[in-house]
Amino acid sequence: QYQEDASDIKDMSKFKPHVLLSQENTQIRDLQQENRELWVSLEEHQDALELIMSKYRKQMLQLMIAKKAVDAEPVLKAHQSHSAEIESQIDRICEMGEVMRKAVQVDDDQFCKIQEKLAQLELENKELRELLSISSESLQVRKENSMDTVSQAIK
């Protein structure tokens, strides 16, 4: 009984570092994903700020045109085209961010499935080893019993 308890404790102690490492890996992955999301968010905010500034510049230019009767039409058109280009870039960046989020989600889902399968297989392996040891013990007992009956028959 004592030996079985000791072997069970040894088996359980093998899994503790794995569980701790698994938890740490999960935390690291969560932090990495949060970091990626923060970078994407930062880029979106910077692009939004640039868009706001471009609109501000456009309004200031329009005010200057109203104050000075200077022909600034080419500058205004250039600014409008630049503003439209920035808007399209922001849209593309947002789309790429969404694709990246989906890829990370799929990656995390796949990792979780693999971890679950690994845990299942480890548990199954442990159970099969226990069954194998039980079978070995019962065969040994049968051999000892048959040896006893043969030795009694010889006597």
PyMOL commands that set and color helices and strands:
alter all, ss='L'
color gray80, all
select helices_A, chain A and resi 2-67+73-154
alter helices_A, ss='H'
color red, helices_A
deselect
rebuild
show_as cartoon
